[in-house]
Amino acid sequence: MIADLPPDPAMHLWPLPYEERLEARPTARIDLVVIHCTELPDLAMAREFGEREVHASGTGNSGHYYIDRDGSIHVFVAPGRMAHHTRGFNERSVGIELVNTGRFPDWLDTRHQAMDEPYTDAQVAALVTLLNALRREIPTLEFIAGHEDLDRDTVPASDDPARRVSRKRDPGPRFPWSRVLDETPLVRIRP
């Protein structure tokens, strides 16, 4: 059951240097939230990764919101801009990154595919509050998915190219899907 909705969460605006170069979009096009984990050790490294300009447009790969282990929420890209976070779904989605080591630093090594770090209670509480606030702000927002639900490609393993591993596994097996789905009005999709 969806709990009483708390007030909008406190957010730390920290726009990426190239945010204005990202394609503007009406928020009425957004119907999906994609949950990620950074697969990096901390917020500072996630920020450094997000600032890298890797596309011809002078933009990079990033989520919209980042939630640190202490529950603080940082806005790297406003929802009215299309961030590059999930192939094939960026136009219709908001990306939320939870700081978590995931498979760092050997993302594609067959011996390092476990994602053992649990998400903190503060992170999950902040995520639920953010999701409910986004739902109030963006009435078309209806669905939620994990990155792993939408990007199911496999790639050659870094330690043995004859073997294949999942390109994306986030948010991973430690993500508390039942709690998030119980406390928000969003429906999980797995195309």
N, C-alpha and C positions, 0 to 999 in steps of 0.2 A: 504494500500500500504506500502511496506517495505521502510523505510526511508534510506537515505544515511548511510552507515555503519560507525560508529565511530571507532577509533583505539581500539586495544585490551585494556581491562580494567586493571587497576592496581590491583594486587592481593597480598594478604598477605599470604605467605606460613607459615602454622602452622600445619605440619603433626602430626597426632595422633601417640602416642608412638608405636602402633602396626601396623602402616601402612605397613611396610615391610613384615608382616606375612599375609597380605591379598593377595588373589590369584591374580597373574599377569595375564593380558589379553591383546591381541592386540586391539588397539582402533578401528580397522576395524570391530570388533564385535558389536560396540555400534551403535544403531540406534534410541535410545529413551532417552529423558530427563524426569525425574519425578520431579514434583514440590511438595515440602512439606512446612509446616510451623513447627517450632520447638515445638509449644505449650508449651513453657517455657518463663519465663519473660525476659531473656536477653541472650546475647552471652556467658557469663561466665558459666551460668547454662547449656547451650547447649553443651559447651565444656566438662564440667564435666560429663554430661550424655554420650557423645561420647567416653570419655576415659575409661568408665567401660568395663572391659573384661567379657563378658557374654557367649562366645562360647568356646567350648573345644579347639579351635585353639588359644586361647589367644587373640581373637579379640572381637570387640563389634559392636553395631549398630550406624551407622553414615551415613550422606550424604557425598558427595565429596566437595561441595562448600556450604558456609554459607554466607548469605548476611544480614548484620546488618541493623538496622533502618536508619542509616546515609548513607547507600549505600556502605559501605566498604565490600569487598569480601575477604573471608578467605578460603584458600584451606586446608581442613583437610585430604583429600585423593586424590591423583593424579588419573586422569581418567584411567590410565593404570593399576589400581588396582580395584578389585571388592569390593565395599563397601556393607554393609548390610543395605539397606534402604527400599526395597519394596519386600516382599515375591513373589517369582516366576519371578521377572523381573530384579534381580541384575546383572545377567550375561550380559545382553544387554543394560544396562542403566547407566546413570549418575544421581545422586541424588543432587538436589539443595534445600537447606533449607533456608527459610526466617524467620528471628527472628520475632516471633509474639506469643502472649499469647494463642491464640486459645481457648481451653476449660480449660486451667490451672486454678487451680490445681485439679479440679474434672472432669477429662476427661470422665469418664463413668457414671456420675451422670445424671439422666434424667432431673434434674432441671438446669443443666449447659451445655446444648448442643449448645447454641448460640456461634458464633464466631464473636464477634463484633468489634475487633480491625482492623481498616483499615491498609492496607499496605502503607508505605510512598512513596511519589513520588521518593525519592532518591533510595529506594529499587527497585521499578519497573524499573526505568531507568537503574540501575546497572544490573538487571536481563536481560533486553533486550540486553544490551551491551554484557554481558557474553554469552547469548544464541547465538548471532551472531558470537562472537569470537569462540565459540565451534563448530559452524557449519563450519567455515572456517578451523579449526584445524582438525575436524573429518568429512570428506566428507560423510561418511555413516550415519551421524546423520540426521534423517528425521522426527521423531515423538516427540510429547510432550504429557504428561498426568499429571493429578493431582493424588496424592496418593489415594484420594477418588475414582478416576475412576478405579483403578486397584485392590484395596483391599476393597471389598464390604461386607466383613463379618460383622455380628453383634454378640454381646456378651451380657451376662447378665449385667444389669445395676448395678452399685455399691450400689445404694440406694434401689433398689428393684429387686432382682434377677429374679423375674417373668417377668420383662420387659426387652426388648432388645434395645441396642443402637448400632450405627455404631462404629466399632472398629477404623476406620480412617475417618476423615472428612476434612483433609487438602488437598489443601490450603484453602478450605472453601468458603463461599458465598461472601466474600469481595475481593476475588482475581480477578484482572482485565483481565479476559481471552481475551476479544475483543482487548484490546490494545496490549497485548503480541502477539496474533496471527496476528494482523495487522502489527506489526513491526518486525516480524521474518519470516523465510521461513518454519517454522515447522508446521506440521499438527497434530491437536489434535486427539488422539485415545481414545476410551472408549470401550475396549473389552467386 
